[in-house]
């Protein structure tokens, strides 16, 4: 019994299907605005909730602004089943390791520690310190790049090997 020529039938059928698809109009896609809510949800966040765009630096009280200027969150660690926030003075050598419920610099109580922030409160005021603060752009000038004139000539290399012929080494390390 002879098998049907499937490859031949496929070769005859495929161009007809492709030609048919080329004549069709492409599907209409929904407008991009429809996906805005999806784009607002951070993909790698566990809650998948949009981040708060509230910039509390404009609405900080004087004491909160002083705290932000004096202390920065320098780390978050686990020690003996307890999460600790590590703070360091911006100007000075002061370092503190505190747990939730402890006080920092007087009246500021540590309310919450996450993997990348710490929230402090003082008489109803809230201050959130981020572990990763954006850096100010550098004011240092970029180094000037020296323009080297292209040379077509390669410098001659002395062969100190006596009678051995010179060999060129390729990019994979083999000699030719």
C-alpha positions as CSV (number, residue, x, y, z in Angstrom):
1,X,0.0,0.0,0.0
2,X,1.4,3.4,-1.0
3,X,1.1,6.4,1.4
4,X,-0.4,9.6,0.1
5,X,2.1,12.3,-0.7
6,X,1.4,14.5,2.3
7,X,4.5,16.7,1.8
8,X,3.3,17.4,-1.8
9,X,-0.2,18.2,-0.7
10,X,1.1,20.5,2.0
11,X,3.3,22.4,-0.5
12,X,0.2,22.9,-2.8
13,X,-2.1,24.0,0.1
14,X,0.2,26.4,2.0
15,X,0.7,29.0,-0.8
16,X,-3.0,29.2,-1.3
17,X,-3.6,29.8,2.4
18,X,-0.9,32.4,2.6
19,X,-2.2,34.3,-0.4
20,X,-5.7,34.2,1.1
21,X,-4.4,35.7,4.4
22,X,-2.5,38.5,2.5
23,X,-5.7,39.7,0.9
24,X,-7.5,40.0,4.2
25,X,-7.5,43.3,6.1
26,X,-5.5,43.3,9.3
27,X,-7.6,43.2,12.5
28,X,-8.4,46.4,14.2
29,X,-6.6,46.7,17.5
30,X,-8.1,48.5,20.5
31,X,-6.8,52.0,21.3
32,X,-3.8,52.2,23.6
33,X,-5.8,54.2,26.2
34,X,-7.6,50.9,27.0
35,X,-4.3,49.5,28.4
36,X,-3.5,52.5,30.7
37,X,-4.7,50.8,33.9
38,X,-2.7,47.7,33.0
39,X,0.5,49.8,32.5
40,X,0.0,51.6,35.8
41,X,0.2,48.3,37.7
42,X,3.9,47.6,38.4
43,X,4.7,44.1,37.1
44,X,7.2,43.2,39.7
45,X,5.3,44.5,42.7
46,X,3.7,41.9,45.0
47,X,0.5,43.9,45.3
48,X,0.3,45.0,41.7
49,X,-1.1,48.3,42.9
50,X,-0.1,51.6,41.3
51,X,2.5,53.5,43.3
52,X,1.5,56.6,45.1
53,X,2.5,59.7,43.1
54,X,2.2,61.8,46.3
55,X,5.3,63.8,46.7
56,X,5.4,64.5,50.4
57,X,8.4,66.7,50.2
58,X,6.1,69.7,49.4
59,X,3.8,69.0,52.3
60,X,6.4,68.0,55.0
61,X,6.2,69.7,58.3
62,X,9.3,71.5,59.5
63,X,10.2,68.6,61.9
64,X,9.6,66.0,59.1
65,X,11.9,68.0,56.8
66,X,14.5,68.2,59.5
67,X,14.3,64.4,60.0
68,X,14.7,63.8,56.3
69,X,17.7,66.1,56.2
70,X,19.3,64.5,59.3
71,X,18.7,60.8,58.8
72,X,18.5,58.4,55.9
73,X,17.4,54.8,55.7
74,X,20.6,52.8,55.0
75,X,19.3,49.2,55.2
76,X,16.6,46.8,56.2
77,X,17.7,43.5,57.8
78,X,16.3,40.5,59.7
79,X,17.8,39.6,63.1
80,X,16.4,36.9,65.4
81,X,13.1,36.7,63.5
82,X,12.7,40.5,63.8
83,X,13.0,43.1,61.0
84,X,15.2,46.0,61.8
85,X,15.6,49.4,60.0
86,X,19.2,50.7,59.8
87,X,19.5,54.5,59.9
88,X,22.6,56.6,59.4
89,X,23.2,60.3,59.9
90,X,23.7,62.2,56.7
91,X,26.2,64.5,58.3
92,X,28.1,62.6,61.0
93,X,28.9,59.1,62.1
94,X,25.6,58.2,63.9
95,X,24.2,54.8,63.2
96,X,21.0,53.2,64.6
97,X,19.3,49.8,64.3
98,X,15.7,50.0,65.5
99,X,12.6,47.8,65.4
100,X,9.0,48.7,64.8
101,X,7.7,50.7,67.8
102,X,11.0,52.2,68.7
103,X,11.8,55.9,68.5
104,X,14.2,57.7,66.3
105,X,15.5,61.2,67.2
106,X,13.0,62.0,69.9
107,X,9.4,61.7,69.0
108,X,9.5,59.9,65.6
109,X,8.3,56.3,66.1
110,X,9.0,53.6,63.5
111,X,5.6,52.3,62.4
112,X,6.3,50.1,59.4
113,X,9.3,48.5,57.7
114,X,9.1,47.1,54.2
115,X,11.9,45.7,52.1
116,X,12.8,49.1,50.7
117,X,11.3,51.7,53.0
118,X,10.5,52.7,56.6
119,X,7.6,54.8,57.8
120,X,7.9,57.0,60.9
121,X,5.1,58.9,62.7
122,X,5.1,61.8,65.1
123,X,1.8,63.2,66.4
124,X,-0.2,62.2,63.3
125,X,2.5,63.2,60.8
126,X,3.9,60.4,58.6
127,X,7.3,60.3,57.0
128,X,8.4,57.6,54.6
129,X,12.1,57.2,54.0
130,X,13.1,55.2,51.0
131,X,16.1,52.9,50.9
132,X,17.0,53.9,47.3
133,X,17.0,57.6,47.0
134,X,17.4,59.2,43.6
135,X,20.8,60.8,43.2
136,X,21.3,64.4,42.2
137,X,22.8,64.8,38.7
138,X,26.6,65.2,38.8
139,X,27.9,68.7,38.2
140,X,31.3,67.4,37.4
141,X,32.3,67.9,33.8
142,X,32.7,64.9,31.6
143,X,36.3,64.1,30.7
144,X,37.3,65.2,27.2
145,X,37.9,62.3,24.8
146,X,41.1,62.6,22.9
147,X,40.7,62.0,19.2
148,X,43.3,59.7,17.9
149,X,44.2,60.0,14.3
150,X,43.5,56.8,12.4
151,X,46.7,55.2,11.1
152,X,46.7,52.8,8.2
153,X,50.2,51.5,9.1
154,X,50.7,49.0,11.8
155,X,53.8,49.3,13.9
156,X,56.5,46.8,13.1
157,X,57.1,44.3,15.8
158,X,60.4,42.9,16.6
159,X,60.6,39.1,16.6
160,X,62.9,38.1,19.5
161,X,62.4,34.4,18.8
162,X,65.3,34.0,16.5
163,X,64.4,31.5,13.8
164,X,60.7,31.1,14.7
165,X,58.4,32.5,12.1
166,X,55.9,35.2,13.1
167,X,52.3,34.0,13.6
168,X,49.1,36.0,13.9
169,X,46.8,35.1,16.7
170,X,43.1,35.0,15.8
171,X,40.2,36.1,18.1
172,X,39.7,32.6,19.4
173,X,43.3,32.4,20.6
174,X,44.6,30.0,17.9
175,X,47.6,30.8,15.8
176,X,47.4,30.8,12.1
